Amino acid sequence: MSGDRKAPVPRPTAQRSTRPRRAGPGGSNSRTGPPLDMAKLLTARLHAVKVRPYLADALFALHVVEDWSVPTMAVDTHWRCYVSPGFVARTPVEQLAGVWVHEVSHLLRDHHGRGERYAVEHGEHGPGERLRRNIAADFEINDDIYGDGLSVPAGVVQPSLLRLPNGLLMEEYLQTTSLSGLATELAWLDCGSGADGHERPWELGSDGAHGLSRQQRDAVRFRVAEGIKGRPGDAPEGWRRWAHRAFQQPQPWRRLLGAAVRSAVGTPGVGENHSYRRPSRRSAGVPGVLLPSLLRTPPRVCVVIDTSGSVSDAELGSALLEVAAISRAVGGRRDLVSVISCDAAAGIAVPLCRAENIELIGGGGTDLRSGFARAIRSRPRPDVVVALTDGQTPWPVTRPPCRTVVGLFPRTSRAVDEMNLDYVPDAPPSWARVVTIG
């Protein structure tokens, strides 16, 4: 009817952090100042997408959280972007666009994971060391992301402040200089756990809303890397180098894994059995006695794939590629290859038809002992068991009655049990042939 009115379209709003806020300079943590100008913030993001289209997937994946405790803008490891309303109010749109690109660059380049590994390797865990890692990560990002439509924000941290060269990685900047000369001046700098891996009091944490899972984060990185490699002329050298290294297909380990499988299936005793279908030539020397001949049958291979939550989608994709390579290693006989998905419990051994059609089920804890037990109980019993895993699992106490090859996804030496910081996963057993994947 002419008198009816259409319902208004809801405008995008930012989630507000429910964590306790830190006290500000005046001793109060109450919210002061104007509300967050979401329209201005999203306009800045659209400008960032327009001038850096290869980062569009990553920029749109960030979820905005309003929080006055944040000095400027910051990100956590779950791809939430925390924004100070006061910072948005006083910063021009062009400069806000540069901050958007800066923050998402921390996540794409895995500064939180690399920062944690560096802290463990060098024993640097204090707030001063975290600030140094944040500064070094900013050096890596800021040397080539500005210009061509992105204005340099006020107070931006660049390598030229310490007369350092451009183009280095965060770890190289940390090893080149102590950065102590900037630590006092940049005490306000805080890009969140997305820059160094240490969770802040104002972050929502792993249980908070709108965080991306490990698989979703890997998928965003993969799409951005593929976009950069598809149109390499549109991205600076630093981004092209990152895209080449992020999801490259390293071939040497693949050849090593294939050689290990072929060596295992070609070992004397594997696939061999005695048969009376064809008498042994030695029967002529024993009149009246029929001796069996040694018959070699094609070896059977059972592949146990670790599908626990600690293994990413990219690694599971690599595992499926290896299953196809393993079938070629046994002469292309797919009927001789079976696959078992295993996290804390083993699934059913599935015969291999097409590697890309295998459904990998899991996502929980890790205990490959059940996978080995399931493989050994399979009938006919396999001659070789190949385990593709990140190694964060208990291993069988006794050696399986067949050859064993372990394809190991690389992991850091840091503890992986958050409830027990001294926990370190067991190394693969000595009776297995181990090949590091990647």
Steps between C-alpha positions, in 0.01 A plus 500: 500500500608858445507566873739213577864570571785268423699373794836680524806304391724436804838671481815300577606527862813400684505245776618636833753311704355339813838458668587736790663814366832622625508824689589797283743782578252651745452176690153430356401239248164658416417582141551863408466695179286449189369158390682308229447651155437169324419667167840672496681181602333290228558773241870477584490123453333537159773744402763247611330232286490735201873578510612153620250262331721194560436542876120521467426150636708565808364850565138385479576202728579729795222552755489840669490522881464845664722547804630817662787309662676463164749781428415511127405182310614146575429141397492171686600158374137417419469782245304749708589867455476710819441868435518806722213742415718796591770391257247464219355845575834682475653305205427585134342230283811461279717436804244260651519300177873464554442378857253238371766366262763514773298297750389232256862466384596381850253214468579404142872484572441289813684740730326348802626148422846620401517722808419209729765283336760776531412552869544129575827471308654805669328487840346846461154510657475831690298810398815675379584209270143493368526870416825434314331228294212736423744767380692250286175369350401859417837549330434198281154628401543876470793509261283441191125524575456878479476719194289433189178608672591430863604799711765449764333518844641733763773341713552204268798278592742440213853350479642840406449613861804290591669531161423137425447369146157421361391155392610297804285259699389552860754247625783672310415839649496346848843347446647810335433747781368505856231760411546633854532854365136494390347303784451802728358722226263230373367368831148587373538266201277194529374311194354219713570129518486487120844665499680296765275212615443627857133545590398842635252563787255671263490216247202262480717188487443168330148463644379842388259561216589561136848348512632301205601137543844373401359361176324827415815701563703268277234531230519881506879493474481253213254715302712813549819317398334357189371846405846652530662221297226528237574870442855549630543843342241651734684426825832626644802272515446424868148370440606299196776339706249418775249349256771283345608363837161474671362201309777393267525133406846389615604201290808350673307362798239358264767306316644389834164374620440315174847346520438393861175326403660328198790391718261356759287310248811373321666358813553121495215327676240763416229353281675163486337166569552132419278330244463142370351624171846492351745250654836623607794418275664341801236223493712319239767443765254341742321215320146438618476832684314803364656825613308829475639791303531855633225710345512879516161667509442878472543661846205656677528845655276651769519879544405637845420874473502717812172697488525657847430868561871586498530409130393775259290463186806580289688211661208265447501602135870414484421164661253418223763589241736258670239224491485537122882493484509188718263320263743576217787366712332158508453489122170689480304221669245703695337181624816439703475832688256573784455815710410540869398835654615525860481765771441359849332196345554323170241481224440217257766409245366637171627355169653759271297584189586865443710689756303820455174322590621372837303643791729580792312498831638634826585825672541383860804386697781283369585136569645319201539179699138419414578568134796261503290235677220536244747475212660183637159339553402565139454196279703437302763646729709780344867455425575869561330757727551868409401753770454866397493710818626809680663272761295629796386150593598201714661222298464120522722348766590197289613495141221407256548173309553690174710780355412849622552840337409827679436817301542774761343845460748748651425653838691726738672361807274702731262335741164411347302426818362826642424328831856370534762741369775241551335250267691411184359237261691176456724471196413234241637158600836384371347206310315737262646661191429872554472760222425863588226639274554863397 
